Amino acid sequence: MPGSIGDLIRMALADHDPDGTARWQAISALQERGDLETFTEARRLCASSSADRRVLGADILGELGRDRPFADRSLPVLRHLAVTDGDPRVLYSVLIAFGHLRDGRALPSVIDLSTRDDPMIRYGAAYALPNVMGDPPDSAGMAALRRLAADPDGDVADWACLGLTLAAGGKIDDFGRHVFDP
């Protein structure tokens, strides 16, 4: 696998499948770097005119470095995208990143996005909410999760129901965290 940031970004962008193996191998390698240079490049990607590049930037920022040392710097970039970006793919990636960062400061953005018409965005919100609501869970976050549990899209409703179970202190076998990561 190429080692430079530029090579890894090119590899990720060349794989047009959002779940593509080459794409996620490159993203994982970038995330593992966990350095300022990678953060800076991910932030640049988030400011691109290309939605594919903004998606990649958000995907990198969601799990950049062990113990997410750039969370304080990543959160404002992601919150800006949450307010200004209209591409559902970008907003979905932003929501998944919020869920990975597990930072309550993202809660207002997640609640706002949970009301969007696009089911992919609502699905991302259903994933993010239980991770950003805090303990005890924020009441506005719980209300948003309950609303999503009644969503007409079955995948959104199922993920929100799982989130409600987790927020209520329920235990779910995660089979190596596969259940919890969309």
C-alpha positions as YAML, in Angstrom:
chain: A
units: angstrom
residues:
- id: 1
  name: MET
  ca: [0.00, 0.00, 0.00]
- id: 2
  name: PRO
  ca: [1.33, 3.49, -0.87]
- id: 3
  name: GLY
  ca: [2.52, 5.41, 2.16]
- id: 4
  name: SER
  ca: [2.28, 9.09, 1.25]
- id: 5
  name: ILE
  ca: [-0.85, 11.03, 2.11]
- id: 6
  name: GLY
  ca: [-1.29, 12.04, -1.53]
- id: 7
  name: ASP
  ca: [-1.04, 8.42, -2.71]
- id: 8
  name: LEU
  ca: [-3.57, 7.28, -0.13]
- id: 9
  name: ILE
  ca: [-6.01, 10.05, -1.02]
- id: 10
  name: ARG
  ca: [-5.71, 9.22, -4.73]
- id: 11
  name: MET
  ca: [-6.31, 5.55, -3.93]
- id: 12
  name: ALA
  ca: [-9.42, 6.35, -1.89]
- id: 13
  name: LEU
  ca: [-10.83, 8.68, -4.54]
- id: 14
  name: ALA
  ca: [-10.16, 6.17, -7.34]
- id: 15
  name: ASP
  ca: [-12.48, 3.62, -5.69]
- id: 16
  name: HIS
  ca: [-15.94, 4.99, -6.50]
- id: 17
  name: ASP
  ca: [-17.73, 2.41, -4.35]
- id: 18
  name: PRO
  ca: [-18.48, 4.15, -1.00]
- id: 19
  name: ASP
  ca: [-17.90, 0.79, 0.71]
- id: 20
  name: GLY
  ca: [-15.03, -0.26, -1.57]
- id: 21
  name: THR
  ca: [-12.16, -2.25, -0.12]
- id: 22
  name: ALA
  ca: [-9.39, -0.12, -1.64]
- id: 23
  name: ARG
  ca: [-11.14, 3.07, -0.50]
- id: 24
  name: TRP
  ca: [-11.43, 1.94, 3.10]
- id: 25
  name: GLN
  ca: [-7.92, 0.49, 3.22]
- id: 26
  name: ALA
  ca: [-6.61, 3.90, 2.18]
- id: 27
  name: ILE
  ca: [-8.89, 5.70, 4.67]
- id: 28
  name: SER
  ca: [-7.80, 3.37, 7.48]
- id: 29
  name: ALA
  ca: [-4.13, 3.98, 6.64]
- id: 30
  name: LEU
  ca: [-4.76, 7.74, 6.72]
- id: 31
  name: GLN
  ca: [-6.64, 7.50, 10.02]
- id: 32
  name: GLU
  ca: [-3.86, 5.42, 11.58]
- id: 33
  name: ARG
  ca: [-1.29, 8.09, 10.73]
- id: 34
  name: GLY
  ca: [-3.05, 10.35, 13.22]
- id: 35
  name: ASP
  ca: [-0.74, 13.29, 12.51]
- id: 36
  name: LEU
  ca: [-1.17, 17.00, 11.87]
- id: 37
  name: GLU
  ca: [-0.31, 16.63, 8.18]
- id: 38
  name: THR
  ca: [-3.17, 14.15, 7.69]
- id: 39
  name: PHE
  ca: [-5.58, 16.35, 9.65]
- id: 40
  name: THR
  ca: [-4.61, 19.37, 7.54]
- id: 41
  name: GLU
  ca: [-5.19, 17.45, 4.31]
- id: 42
  name: ALA
  ca: [-8.54, 16.06, 5.55]
- id: 43
  name: ARG
  ca: [-9.61, 19.61, 6.46]
- id: 44
  name: ARG
  ca: [-8.64, 20.73, 2.93]
- id: 45
  name: LEU
  ca: [-10.71, 17.91, 1.48]
- id: 46
  name: CYS
  ca: [-13.70, 19.08, 3.52]
- id: 47
  name: ALA
  ca: [-13.42, 22.52, 1.88]
- id: 48
  name: SER
  ca: [-13.31, 21.13, -1.65]
- id: 49
  name: SER
  ca: [-15.89, 21.95, -4.31]
- id: 50
  name: SER
  ca: [-16.07, 18.18, -4.97]
- id: 51
  name: ALA
  ca: [-18.60, 16.24, -2.89]
- id: 52
  name: ASP
  ca: [-16.47, 13.08, -3.24]
- id: 53
  name: ARG
  ca: [-13.55, 14.92, -1.66]
- id: 54
  name: ARG
  ca: [-15.71, 16.33, 1.15]
- id: 55
  name: VAL
  ca: [-17.03, 12.84, 1.90]
- id: 56
  name: LEU
  ca: [-13.47, 11.54, 2.07]
- id: 57
  name: GLY
  ca: [-12.41, 14.38, 4.36]
- id: 58
  name: ALA
  ca: [-15.28, 13.68, 6.76]
- id: 59
  name: ASP
  ca: [-14.56, 9.94, 6.69]
- id: 60
  name: ILE
  ca: [-10.93, 10.57, 7.63]
- id: 61
  name: LEU
  ca: [-11.75, 13.06, 10.41]
- id: 62
  name: GLY
  ca: [-14.21, 10.69, 12.10]
- id: 63
  name: GLU
  ca: [-11.48, 8.35, 13.33]
- id: 64
  name: LEU
  ca: [-8.22, 10.22, 12.85]
- id: 65
  name: GLY
  ca: [-5.58, 8.83, 15.18]
- id: 66
  name: ARG
  ca: [-5.69, 6.54, 18.18]
- id: 67
  name: ASP
  ca: [-7.93, 8.08, 20.84]
- id: 68
  name: ARG
  ca: [-8.91, 10.74, 18.27]
- id: 69
  name: PRO
  ca: [-6.36, 13.45, 19.20]
- id: 70
  name: PHE
  ca: [-7.81, 15.84, 16.61]
- id: 71
  name: ALA
  ca: [-11.41, 15.70, 17.85]
- id: 72
  name: ASP
  ca: [-11.35, 19.32, 19.07]
- id: 73
  name: ARG
  ca: [-10.08, 20.47, 15.69]
- id: 74
  name: SER
  ca: [-12.27, 18.13, 13.65]
- id: 75
  name: LEU
  ca: [-15.57, 18.95, 15.32]
- id: 76
  name: PRO
  ca: [-15.80, 22.58, 14.03]
- id: 77
  name: VAL
  ca: [-14.96, 21.43, 10.49]
- id: 78
  name: LEU
  ca: [-17.67, 18.76, 10.62]
- id: 79
  name: ARG
  ca: [-20.22, 21.10, 12.24]
- id: 80
  name: HIS
  ca: [-19.56, 23.64, 9.48]
- id: 81
  name: LEU
  ca: [-20.27, 20.96, 6.85]
- id: 82
  name: ALA
  ca: [-23.43, 19.97, 8.73]
- id: 83
  name: VAL
  ca: [-24.77, 23.50, 8.34]
- id: 84
  name: THR
  ca: [-23.48, 24.46, 4.90]
- id: 85
  name: ASP
  ca: [-23.40, 21.29, 2.80]
- id: 86
  name: GLY
  ca: [-26.44, 20.08, 0.89]
- id: 87
  name: ASP
  ca: [-25.08, 16.80, -0.48]
- id: 88
  name: PRO
  ca: [-26.71, 13.84, 1.31]
- id: 89
  name: ARG
  ca: [-23.55, 11.74, 0.97]
- id: 90
  name: VAL
  ca: [-21.48, 14.40, 2.68]
- id: 91
  name: LEU
  ca: [-24.04, 14.86, 5.45]
- id: 92
  name: TYR
  ca: [-24.22, 11.09, 6.00]
- id: 93
  name: SER
  ca: [-20.41, 10.93, 6.35]
- id: 94
  name: VAL
  ca: [-20.47, 13.90, 8.73]
- id: 95
  name: LEU
  ca: [-23.06, 12.13, 10.90]
- id: 96
  name: ILE
  ca: [-21.08, 8.89, 10.98]
- id: 97
  name: ALA
  ca: [-18.00, 10.93, 11.93]
- id: 98
  name: PHE
  ca: [-19.97, 12.59, 14.76]
- id: 99
  name: GLY
  ca: [-20.94, 9.13, 15.99]
- id: 100
  name: HIS
  ca: [-17.32, 7.98, 15.96]
- id: 101
  name: LEU
  ca: [-16.10, 11.10, 17.76]
- id: 102
  name: ARG
  ca: [-18.70, 10.59, 20.52]
- id: 103
  name: ASP
  ca: [-18.67, 14.28, 21.43]
- id: 104
  name: GLY
  ca: [-21.79, 15.87, 22.89]
- id: 105
  name: ARG
  ca: [-20.96, 19.17, 21.20]
- id: 106
  name: ALA
  ca: [-22.20, 17.57, 17.97]
- id: 107
  name: LEU
  ca: [-25.69, 16.94, 19.39]
- id: 108
  name: PRO
  ca: [-27.37, 20.13, 18.05]
- id: 109
  name: SER
  ca: [-26.07, 19.40, 14.55]
- id: 110
  name: VAL
  ca: [-27.23, 15.78, 14.71]
- id: 111
  name: ILE
  ca: [-30.70, 16.75, 15.95]
- id: 112
  name: ASP
  ca: [-31.00, 19.31, 13.15]
- id: 113
  name: LEU
  ca: [-29.95, 16.81, 10.48]
- id: 114
  name: SER
  ca: [-32.32, 14.16, 11.88]
- id: 115
  name: THR
  ca: [-35.25, 16.11, 10.40]
- id: 116
  name: ARG
  ca: [-34.03, 16.03, 6.78]
- id: 117
  name: ASP
  ca: [-36.15, 14.44, 4.06]
- id: 118
  name: ASP
  ca: [-33.39, 12.11, 2.84]
- id: 119
  name: PRO
  ca: [-33.54, 8.70, 4.58]
- id: 120
  name: MET
  ca: [-29.76, 8.27, 4.26]
- id: 121
  name: ILE
  ca: [-29.25, 11.42, 6.34]
- id: 122
  name: ARG
  ca: [-31.82, 10.31, 8.92]
- id: 123
  name: TYR
  ca: [-30.10, 6.91, 9.08]
- id: 124
  name: GLY
  ca: [-26.79, 8.65, 9.83]
- id: 125
  name: ALA
  ca: [-28.53, 10.69, 12.54]
- id: 126
  name: ALA
  ca: [-30.02, 7.53, 14.07]
- id: 127
  name: TYR
  ca: [-26.49, 6.11, 14.24]
- id: 128
  name: ALA
  ca: [-24.93, 9.27, 15.68]
- id: 129
  name: LEU
  ca: [-27.54, 10.20, 18.29]
- id: 130
  name: PRO
  ca: [-26.87, 7.49, 20.91]
- id: 131
  name: ASN
  ca: [-23.16, 8.27, 20.65]
- id: 132
  name: VAL
  ca: [-23.47, 12.02, 21.26]
- id: 133
  name: MET
  ca: [-26.41, 12.28, 23.71]
- id: 134
  name: GLY
  ca: [-24.30, 11.89, 26.84]
- id: 135
  name: ASP
  ca: [-24.99, 9.99, 30.03]
- id: 136
  name: PRO
  ca: [-27.68, 10.49, 31.15]
- id: 137
  name: PRO
  ca: [-29.03, 10.95, 27.65]
- id: 138
  name: ASP
  ca: [-30.06, 14.46, 26.63]
- id: 139
  name: SER
  ca: [-33.86, 14.82, 26.50]
- id: 140
  name: ALA
  ca: [-33.88, 16.55, 23.08]
- id: 141
  name: GLY
  ca: [-31.66, 13.80, 21.72]
- id: 142
  name: MET
  ca: [-33.98, 11.15, 23.11]
- id: 143
  name: ALA
  ca: [-36.98, 12.89, 21.52]
- id: 144
  name: ALA
  ca: [-35.20, 12.91, 18.15]
- id: 145
  name: LEU
  ca: [-34.32, 9.23, 18.52]
- id: 146
  name: ARG
  ca: [-37.94, 8.35, 19.41]
- id: 147
  name: ARG
  ca: [-39.14, 10.28, 16.34]
- id: 148
  name: LEU
  ca: [-36.66, 8.37, 14.17]
- id: 149
  name: ALA
  ca: [-37.82, 5.07, 15.69]
- id: 150
  name: ALA
  ca: [-41.19, 5.75, 14.04]
- id: 151
  name: ASP
  ca: [-39.58, 6.69, 10.71]
- id: 152
  name: PRO
  ca: [-41.28, 5.35, 7.55]
- id: 153
  name: ASP
  ca: [-37.89, 4.03, 6.35]
- id: 154
  name: GLY
  ca: [-37.39, 0.66, 8.02]
- id: 155
  name: ASP
  ca: [-33.60, 0.91, 8.23]
- id: 156
  name: VAL
  ca: [-33.80, 4.30, 9.94]
- id: 157
  name: ALA
  ca: [-36.44, 3.05, 12.38]
- id: 158
  name: ASP
  ca: [-34.48, -0.13, 13.17]
- id: 159
  name: TRP
  ca: [-31.26, 1.77, 13.87]
- id: 160
  name: ALA
  ca: [-33.13, 4.30, 16.03]
- id: 161
  name: CYS
  ca: [-34.77, 1.49, 18.01]
- id: 162
  name: LEU
  ca: [-31.33, 0.00, 18.62]
- id: 163
  name: GLY
  ca: [-30.18, 3.44, 19.78]
- id: 164
  name: LEU
  ca: [-33.11, 3.75, 22.17]
- id: 165
  name: THR
  ca: [-32.26, 0.37, 23.65]
- id: 166
  name: LEU
  ca: [-28.65, 1.42, 24.15]
- id: 167
  name: ALA
  ca: [-29.63, 4.82, 25.59]
- id: 168
  name: ALA
  ca: [-31.90, 3.11, 28.08]
- id: 169
  name: GLY
  ca: [-28.96, 1.05, 29.33]
- id: 170
  name: GLY
  ca: [-29.85, -2.06, 27.37]
- id: 171
  name: LYS
  ca: [-27.25, -4.59, 26.39]
- id: 172
  name: ILE
  ca: [-26.85, -5.85, 22.87]
- id: 173
  name: ASP
  ca: [-24.34, -8.42, 21.72]
- id: 174
  name: ASP
  ca: [-22.12, -6.55, 19.30]
- id: 175
  name: PHE
  ca: [-20.28, -9.48, 17.71]
- id: 176
  name: GLY
  ca: [-16.99, -7.63, 17.56]
- id: 177
  name: ARG
  ca: [-18.61, -4.18, 17.12]
- id: 178
  name: HIS
  ca: [-20.11, -5.14, 13.75]
- id: 179
  name: VAL
  ca: [-23.63, -4.30, 14.91]
- id: 180
  name: PHE
  ca: [-22.67, -0.79, 15.98]
- id: 181
  name: ASP
  ca: [-20.89, 0.44, 12.87]
- id: 182
  name: PRO
  ca: [-23.02, 1.01, 9.77]
...
